[in-house]
Amino acid sequence: MVKKVGVGLALALSALLIAAPAAAQLGIDLSPDEKAKETAKKKVQKPADKKAAPASETAAPPAPPPPAAPAQAAPAAQPAAAPVTMPELDLGARKGEAGKRVAEANKVFASGDYETAALAYDSILRDATLAEAHDEARYQLAKSLVKLGLYHSALAKLDEILSKGPQGSHYFYNALEWLFQAGRKVNESVLVSQVARYAGTSFPPGSSDRMSYLLARYSYERGQALDELGRGAEARKAYDEAHRLASQVRNEAGATTPAGEDPEDLYARARFIEALVDYAEGNSQPAVDSFKDVVRLTNSHRNRASDPRVREMAFLELARIHYEHKQNRYAIFYYDRMPWGGESWLEGLWEASYAHYRIGDYEKALGNLLTLQSPYFKDEWFPESWILKAIIYYENCRYPEARAILDEFRSAYEGVYSELDHLTAQKSAPAAFYDLFQDAQKGTGQGAHPSMRRIFKVALSDRNVKRLNDSILEVEAEMDQGLPARREAFRTSGLAAELRERLAAEKRRMLDEAGARARAKLEYERDALRELLQQALRIKIEVARKEREALEGALTHGGPADVIRDYRYSVAVSDEHVYWPYDGEFWRDELGTYTYTLTKGCRDTGAR
């Protein structure tokens, strides 16, 4: 008959857009008042992790050469590496024009005038005769940009320092500290890629947990990409590395969230990655155990940092695993634990509809579908919900209603399919293709078409497209709001022109990738929608056949053509609920609570 579409375990890391906790100090004062020290400070480094080969999320290219003169990696099982002595430059003892210029700029920085300080450091960098101070000026300029909220620009400057390696810059380890400072203010995927480039480096002790978590996430995503390419042996190695790195995150890493930061539990997130790795390797029971640990760790009654997003994703993945193993009631239990209105709530509500359908709980399945098809979510992408709704009515012998639902589905989605087909047939460049989605966000140009906003939502359902879109919006905000908000002296400076140029180049690169990924996603959804439209036609033919059989049976036996009977039903509900008849009006606080009462159905179904 009709193929029942199941729900697979999805990659859940896209949704974990997080902010890093304040990095621990390496014996360096990162506050505005950073004065000269008379004595050098020793920096104790954590043993370096094994070098992880970087990878794209769609391919697995060979690892690029490491930064110049990287630190020697120590075996993970050994105790802490020998201390690394990294003295601050003594500005007071330094002589000459370069030292004076840097000292003056540092005084301006300490006063909180970061714009003027940034211009002063940039002026030093542009003067070849002051080369001896360039290393410090570049580091101080990066700090100034962080203080000004120009995070993508700051990351580019920090990368200039980090690319020199620990032997090429006195401020390499200081820059690592500020990498985490700036990285917690941008899309985490940007920080992941930065950290992965320096995986063989001894990271600051206070950042070791975050570093291990980010590298574990990176290795897991690399394993996924290798799996998709059919390179199973390499994927297993990446998964093993992800598991090893995630296990290095200490339980204490989730104890608290620094004031002013987004709630997160690094230890719980590391356990979440371990669970994903176990599932990817076919170890379902260990995956379930780890996901349950995440749920326990993120319980609001525990004395730990709150992390509602990872808790929501743990419930979703537990539900999906049980659904996959046809343990539908367990799946429903976990779907029901997802927080109302959460980021993945609608997704869980849709998937739970199939679990209810499987156990014959048609009323709750129809109630969930009623929420999904409400005006509140008219731009959301759940075309298959119409097919499931028609199937439920068909299986309850409600043939006229099933036909009407299928007609409504075709009316709503045939135009969307035509628009998708037309859009994906265009031979425009990836960046130009992505411009259509920006128009859809703004409701201008071709994006003003009624179906474009829904199509835009379809593209964003791809985790990679969403990450890129978030990063593009961040870069655009920095270009269009961050830089223009500065004083005229800063806006018209050579530094501002350089930053704009770099941001524009970064945006072009991301636009090309986002456009290519969005096209691939829409081509996939176009083909899936075409199949659903064909499926709707097949169901409609089956409905017509059943109606004909009923009519022929009535003519043969001389009885009525009616094929349905009254169902017995009750309006009784639990003590936690109130029965309230639906009158066609939607209230936001009622969404997700509907139960559709079937009053009639097949004669051979029996009394209920």
Secondary structure, 3 states (H helix, E strand, C coil): CCCCCCCCCCCCHHHCCCCCCCCCCCCCCCCCCCCCCCCCCEECCCCCCCCCCCCCCCCCCCCCCCCCCCCCCCCCCCCCCCCEECCCCCHHHCCCHHHHHHHHHHHHHHHCCHHHHHHHHHHHHCCHHHHHHHHHHHHHHHHHHHHCCCHHHHHHHHHHHHCCCCCCCCCHHHHHHHHHHHHCCCCHHHHHHHHHHCCCCCCCHHHHHHHHHHHHHHHHHHHHHHHHCCCHHHHHHHHHHHHHHHHCCCHHHHCCCCCCCCCCCHHHHHHHHHHHHHHHCCCHHHHHHHHHHHHHHCCCCCCCCCCHHHHHHHHHHHHHHHHHCCCHHHHHHHHHCCCCCCCCHHHHHHHHHHHHHHCCCHHHHHHHHHHHCCHHHCCCCCCHHHHHHHHHHHHCCCHHHHHHHHHHHHHHHHHHHHHHHHHHHCCCCHHHHHHHHHHHHHCCHHHHCCCHHHHHHHHHCCHHHHHHHHHHHHHHHHHHHHCCCCCHHHHCCHHHHHHHHHHHHHHHHHHHHHHHHHHHHHHHHHHHHHHHHHHHHHHHHHHHHHHHHHHHHHHHHCCCCCCEEECCCCCCCCCCCCCCCCCCCCCHHHCCCCCCCCCEEEHHHCCC
